[in-house]
């Protein structure tokens, strides 16, 4: 047995008639988990989102049926009940099914809805977590979601509800005060309203913001701006994008490892002007 095959030794089997809800991570196929690769290697059917990188799909078992089920704003897209019904139908026919979702299935991914549909239909399933774009995608841009010199709290917010507008029920004053770092998903279209609400609730107009498009892929691009200019920057940003608001954006000057590799440039070793105390771990 070679070392690659040994990686899968002892991992679970994707049984006929079962569905695995698998997180594909933010883009780079190298960020797939072993469980994800194991599922793709066994699947008869792979039902995938629009945000799944083609490199991830290329790792599916030869001969597997690759089914596009992506939903993109403003474009004709499959309806969620139809996607859930497809998963049930394929499983009931005895197929081994992987539902491959960008990021993590349970973070703004509707994985819970699909899992409940499987429960109601009596279809066995497994959840395979993935790296969400709000963490992994930002890391590829050199932006940490947390840093002990900046924040001990981070809030993950969806930019729109099922009707396409800013979600109701958010206490913007509490959010503005309580979350030093805010990470927005699917928020390019609603960014003008969100930034206005945050500034009205007390966030500074010059607070740094970064928009990371096509995170963790060869097409990744990053726009750095401020909260007052974020709406205008959003017009130039390509979807899909993850947006981060807060002083962690300043750390990109020192942590943009991908840009440094590509351009051979030096990084700023102390972009916040803070030299953290190094404590003896022993």
C-alpha positions in Angstrom: 0.0 0.0 0.0 1.4 3.4 -1.0 1.4 6.4 1.4 -1.5 8.1 -0.5 -3.7 5.0 -0.2 -2.7 4.6 3.4 -4.2 8.0 4.2 -7.7 6.6 3.5 -7.2 3.4 5.4 -9.7 3.2 8.2 -11.7 6.2 7.1 -15.5 5.8 6.8 -17.2 4.3 3.8 -19.7 6.3 1.8 -22.5 3.6 1.7 -25.0 3.3 -1.2 -28.1 5.3 -0.4 -26.3 7.8 1.9 -25.4 11.5 1.5 -22.4 13.3 2.8 -22.7 17.0 3.2 -19.2 18.1 2.6 -17.5 21.5 3.0 -15.1 22.2 0.2 -13.3 25.1 1.9 -12.9 28.6 0.5 -11.4 27.6 -2.9 -7.9 26.1 -2.9 -8.3 22.3 -3.4 -5.4 21.8 -1.0 -7.7 23.0 1.8 -10.1 20.0 1.4 -10.1 17.7 4.4 -9.2 14.0 4.2 -12.9 13.1 4.8 -13.8 15.4 1.9 -11.3 13.7 -0.4 -12.4 10.3 0.8 -16.0 11.1 0.0 -15.2 12.4 -3.4 -13.2 9.3 -4.2 -16.2 7.1 -3.5 -19.2 9.2 -4.7 -21.4 8.2 -7.6 -23.0 11.6 -7.7 -21.5 15.0 -6.6 -24.0 17.8 -6.3 -22.0 21.0 -6.0 -22.4 24.7 -5.3 -21.4 27.5 -7.7 -18.6 28.5 -5.4 -16.8 25.2 -5.4 -13.5 25.5 -7.3 -13.1 23.3 -10.4 -10.0 21.9 -8.9 -12.0 20.4 -6.1 -14.4 18.8 -8.6 -11.5 17.3 -10.5 -10.7 15.2 -7.5 -14.0 13.3 -7.8 -14.0 9.6 -8.7 -13.7 9.1 -12.5 -17.1 8.4 -13.9 -19.0 10.2 -11.1 -22.0 12.3 -12.2 -21.1 15.9 -11.5 -24.3 18.0 -10.9 -24.2 21.8 -10.8 -26.7 23.1 -8.2 -25.3 26.6 -7.6 -27.3 29.6 -6.6 -26.0 33.0 -7.7 -27.8 36.3 -7.0 -29.6 37.8 -10.0 -29.2 34.7 -12.2 -31.5 31.7 -12.8 -30.7 29.2 -10.1 -32.0 25.9 -8.7 -34.5 26.4 -5.8 -33.5 25.0 -2.4 -36.4 22.5 -2.2 -35.4 21.2 -5.6 -31.8 20.6 -4.5 -32.9 18.8 -1.4 -35.3 16.7 -3.4 -32.5 15.8 -5.8 -30.3 14.6 -2.9 -33.1 12.4 -1.6 -33.9 11.1 -5.0 -30.3 10.1 -5.8 -29.9 8.5 -2.4 -33.2 6.6 -2.6 -32.0 5.2 -6.0 -29.0 3.6 -4.2 -26.4 6.1 -5.2 -23.5 7.3 -3.0 -24.0 11.0 -2.9 -21.7 13.9 -2.0 -23.3 17.3 -1.6 -20.2 19.6 -2.0 -20.6 23.1 -0.6 -18.3 26.0 -0.6 -16.7 26.8 2.8 -18.5 25.0 5.6 -21.9 23.4 5.2 -23.3 24.9 8.4 -22.1 28.5 8.1 -24.5 30.4 5.8 -24.5 27.3 3.7 -28.0 25.9 4.1 -26.5 22.6 5.1 -28.9 22.4 8.0 -31.9 22.7 5.7 -30.6 19.9 3.5 -29.7 17.7 6.4 -33.3 18.1 7.9 -34.7 17.2 4.5 -32.7 14.0 4.5 -33.8 13.3 8.1 -37.5 13.6 7.0 -36.9 11.3 4.1 -35.1 8.7 6.2 -31.8 9.1 4.3 -28.6 8.5 6.3 -26.1 11.3 6.1 -22.8 12.5 7.4 -21.6 16.1 8.0 -18.0 16.9 6.8 -17.0 20.3 8.1 -15.0 22.6 5.9 -12.9 25.8 6.3 -15.2 28.8 6.0 -14.2 31.7 3.8 -14.5 34.1 6.7 -11.5 32.5 8.2 -9.6 30.6 5.5 -10.3 33.2 2.8 -9.1 36.0 5.0 -6.0 34.1 5.9 -5.1 33.8 2.2 -5.3 37.5 2.0 -3.0 37.9 5.0 -5.8 39.0 7.4 -6.3 37.2 10.7 -9.9 37.0 12.0 -8.5 37.6 15.5 -5.3 39.0 16.9 -4.7 39.5 20.6 -3.6 43.1 20.1 -6.8 43.9 18.2 -9.8 41.8 19.2 -11.1 39.0 21.3 -14.5 39.0 19.5 -15.4 38.5 15.9 -18.9 38.5 14.4 -19.9 36.7 11.2 -22.9 38.3 9.5 -24.8 37.4 6.3 -25.2 40.4 4.0 -28.7 39.5 3.0 -31.7 37.3 4.0 -33.8 35.0 1.8 -35.4 38.0 0.1 -32.1 39.7 -0.8 -32.2 42.6 1.7 -30.2 43.3 4.8 -31.3 40.9 7.5 -33.8 42.2 10.0 -33.5 41.8 13.7 -29.8 42.8 13.9 -29.1 45.2 16.8 -26.7 47.4 14.9 -25.8 49.5 17.9 -24.9 46.4 19.9 -23.0 44.9 16.9 -21.0 48.2 16.3 -20.1 48.4 20.0 -19.5 44.7 20.8 -17.7 43.3 17.7 -14.3 45.0 17.0 -14.1 42.8 13.9 -17.0 42.1 11.6 -16.9 39.6 8.7 -19.6 39.9 6.1 -20.7 37.1 3.7 -22.6 37.8 0.5 -22.7 41.5 1.2 -21.5 43.4 -1.9 -24.9 44.6 -2.9 -26.0 45.5 0.6 -22.7 47.0 1.7 -23.8 50.6 1.2 -26.7 50.1 3.7 -24.6 48.0 6.1 -21.7 50.5 6.3 -24.2 53.4 6.8 -25.9 51.5 9.6 -22.5 50.8 11.3 -21.4 54.4 11.1 -24.7 55.6 12.4 -24.2 53.3 15.3 -20.8 54.8 16.1 -18.2 53.0 13.9 -15.5 55.4 12.6 -15.6 56.4 8.9 -11.9 55.8 8.6 -12.1 52.2 10.0 -10.2 49.9 7.7 -12.1 47.5 5.5 -11.0 44.8 3.1 -12.9 43.1 0.3 -11.5 39.7 -0.7 -12.9 38.4 -4.0 -12.5 34.8 -5.1 -10.6 34.0 -1.9 -8.0 31.2 -1.9 -8.1 30.8 -5.7 -5.8 31.9 -8.5 -8.3 34.7 -9.2 -8.1 36.2 -5.7 -8.0 40.0 -5.4 -8.1 42.3 -2.4 -9.4 45.8 -2.2 -8.4 47.7 1.0 -10.5 50.7 1.8 -12.3 52.4 4.7 -15.8 52.1 6.0 -16.9 55.4 4.5 -15.5 54.4 1.1 -16.6 50.7 1.3 -19.8 51.2 -0.7 -17.8 52.7 -3.6 -15.2 50.0 -3.4 -17.9 47.3 -3.5 -18.9 48.5 -7.0 -15.4 47.5 -8.2 -15.2 44.2 -6.3 -16.0 40.9 -8.0 -18.4 38.5 -6.4 -18.1 36.2 -4.5 -16.4 38.2 -1.9 -15.9 38.1 1.9 -15.7 41.5 3.6 -13.9 42.3 6.8 -14.2 45.4 8.9 -11.8 46.3 11.7 -8.2 47.0 12.6 -7.1 43.4 11.7 -7.1 44.7 8.1 -4.0 46.7 9.0 -2.1 43.5 9.7 -2.2 42.7 6.0 0.9 44.9 5.5 2.8 42.4 7.6 1.0 39.1 6.8 0.3 39.2 3.1 2.3 36.0 2.6 0.8 35.2 -0.8 1.6 38.7 -2.2 5.1 38.4 -0.9 5.6 35.0 -2.5 4.3 36.3 -5.9 6.1 39.6 -5.9 9.2 38.9 -3.9 8.5 41.9 -1.8 9.3 42.5 1.9 6.6 42.7 4.5 6.2 45.3 7.3 7.1 43.4 10.4 5.0 45.6 12.8 2.1 47.2 10.9 0.1 48.0 14.0 3.1 49.7 15.6 2.9 47.2 18.4 5.6 44.7 19.3 3.9 41.8 21.1 5.5 40.6 24.3 7.1 37.2 23.7 6.5 35.1 26.8 8.3 31.9 27.7 5.7 29.1 27.1 7.5 27.0 29.7 
